[in-house]
Amino acid sequence: MNDTLSEKVQWLLDRALISELLFSFAHALDTKDVEGYVNNFAEGGVLELPDPTSSAGEVLIIPRNRLADFVRKGIISAYSATHHISANHQITITGNIAMSRSYLQAVHVGVTPLDHWDAGGWYARERNSS
């Protein structure tokens, strides 16, 4: 654990900012804020997801510069509403490297409320905290 009061306060601030980033990610999807969603990713960042069309468990990797189109086609135009929940934030900070894992539940609503699919999993990321 951190020793000085200043280090403890910085640790708490870093954790709060990382949690806020995870909340912002979900909020941007649910409010269809494409620019806000993309801005949650660092330059050079990628979105990595299970490929829903793969029977072999392949992964989609979408670089930041293609995220806006991916979200517009995959979320904005495909669903009338979404509801993403990010919870149980587990955050480890060592120096200026932060690792986080948070659990997610997401509801995707189509044309009618009965036309939906739910997903669950986790968000995980590594980034510089400074």
C-alpha positions as CSV (number, residue, x, y, z in Angstrom):
1,M,0.0,0.0,0.0
2,N,1.1,3.6,-0.4
3,D,2.9,5.2,2.5
4,T,2.3,8.9,2.5
5,L,-1.0,10.8,2.7
6,S,-0.2,12.3,-0.8
7,E,0.4,8.9,-2.3
8,K,-2.8,7.6,-0.7
9,V,-4.8,10.5,-2.1
10,Q,-3.3,10.1,-5.5
11,W,-4.2,6.3,-5.4
12,L,-7.8,7.2,-4.6
13,L,-8.0,9.8,-7.3
14,D,-6.5,7.4,-9.9
15,R,-9.1,4.7,-8.9
16,A,-11.9,7.2,-9.1
17,L,-10.8,8.4,-12.6
18,I,-10.6,4.9,-13.9
19,S,-14.0,4.0,-12.5
20,E,-15.4,7.2,-14.1
21,L,-13.9,6.1,-17.4
22,L,-15.7,2.8,-17.2
23,F,-18.9,4.5,-16.4
24,S,-18.4,7.0,-19.3
25,F,-17.8,4.0,-21.7
26,A,-21.2,2.5,-20.8
27,H,-23.0,5.9,-20.8
28,A,-21.7,6.9,-24.2
29,L,-23.1,3.6,-25.7
30,D,-26.5,4.0,-24.0
31,T,-26.8,7.7,-25.1
32,K,-25.5,6.9,-28.6
33,D,-22.7,9.4,-28.1
34,V,-20.3,8.0,-30.7
35,E,-17.6,10.8,-30.3
36,G,-17.7,10.4,-26.5
37,Y,-17.4,6.6,-26.8
38,V,-14.3,6.9,-29.1
39,N,-12.8,9.5,-26.8
40,N,-12.7,6.9,-24.0
41,F,-10.0,5.1,-25.9
42,A,-6.3,6.2,-25.8
43,E,-4.5,6.9,-29.1
44,G,-3.5,3.5,-30.4
45,G,-6.2,1.8,-28.2
46,V,-8.3,-1.0,-29.5
47,L,-11.7,-2.6,-28.8
48,E,-11.4,-6.4,-28.5
49,L,-14.6,-8.5,-28.5
50,P,-15.6,-12.1,-29.1
51,D,-16.7,-12.4,-32.8
52,P,-20.4,-13.2,-32.7
53,T,-20.1,-14.8,-36.2
54,S,-17.3,-17.2,-35.2
55,S,-17.9,-20.7,-34.1
56,A,-14.2,-21.1,-33.3
57,G,-14.1,-18.4,-30.6
58,E,-12.3,-15.8,-32.8
59,V,-11.9,-12.3,-31.6
60,L,-12.7,-9.0,-33.3
61,I,-10.0,-6.3,-32.8
62,I,-11.2,-2.8,-33.8
63,P,-8.6,0.0,-33.7
64,R,-9.6,3.4,-32.3
65,N,-9.7,5.0,-35.8
66,R,-12.4,2.6,-36.9
67,L,-14.5,2.6,-33.7
68,A,-16.9,5.4,-34.7
69,D,-18.1,3.4,-37.8
70,F,-18.1,0.2,-35.9
71,V,-20.4,1.6,-33.1
72,R,-22.7,3.4,-35.6
73,K,-23.2,0.2,-37.6
74,G,-23.2,-2.2,-34.6
75,I,-25.0,-0.4,-31.9
76,I,-26.6,2.9,-33.1
77,S,-28.3,1.6,-36.2
78,A,-29.0,-2.0,-34.9
79,Y,-30.8,-1.2,-31.7
80,S,-33.5,1.3,-30.5
81,A,-32.0,1.3,-27.0
82,T,-29.2,-0.3,-24.9
83,H,-28.5,-0.5,-21.2
84,H,-24.9,-1.2,-20.2
85,I,-24.0,-1.8,-16.5
86,S,-20.4,-1.7,-15.3
87,A,-19.9,-2.9,-11.8
88,N,-17.4,-4.5,-9.3
89,H,-14.5,-2.4,-10.5
90,Q,-11.2,-4.2,-9.5
91,I,-8.4,-1.7,-10.1
92,T,-4.7,-2.3,-9.5
93,I,-2.2,0.6,-9.7
94,T,1.5,0.1,-9.8
95,G,3.5,3.2,-10.5
96,N,1.9,4.8,-13.6
97,I,0.4,1.5,-14.9
98,A,-3.2,0.7,-14.0
99,M,-5.1,-2.6,-14.6
100,S,-8.8,-2.8,-14.3
101,R,-11.5,-5.4,-14.6
102,S,-15.2,-4.7,-14.2
103,Y,-18.2,-6.9,-14.8
104,L,-20.8,-5.9,-17.4
105,Q,-24.3,-6.7,-18.2
106,A,-25.8,-5.2,-21.3
107,V,-29.3,-5.3,-22.8
108,H,-29.8,-4.5,-26.5
109,V,-33.4,-3.7,-27.5
110,G,-34.5,-4.0,-31.2
111,V,-37.7,-2.7,-32.7
112,T,-39.9,-3.8,-29.8
113,P,-39.1,-4.4,-26.1
114,L,-39.5,-8.1,-26.7
115,D,-36.9,-8.0,-29.4
116,H,-33.7,-8.0,-27.4
117,W,-30.6,-9.9,-26.4
118,D,-28.6,-9.7,-23.2
119,A,-24.9,-10.1,-22.8
120,G,-22.6,-10.4,-19.8
121,G,-18.9,-10.5,-19.3
122,W,-16.2,-8.1,-18.2
123,Y,-14.2,-5.1,-19.3
124,A,-10.4,-5.3,-18.9
125,R,-7.8,-2.8,-19.8
126,E,-4.3,-1.6,-19.1
127,R,-3.2,2.1,-19.4
128,N,-0.9,4.7,-18.0
129,S,-2.6,6.5,-15.1
130,S,-0.5,9.7,-15.4
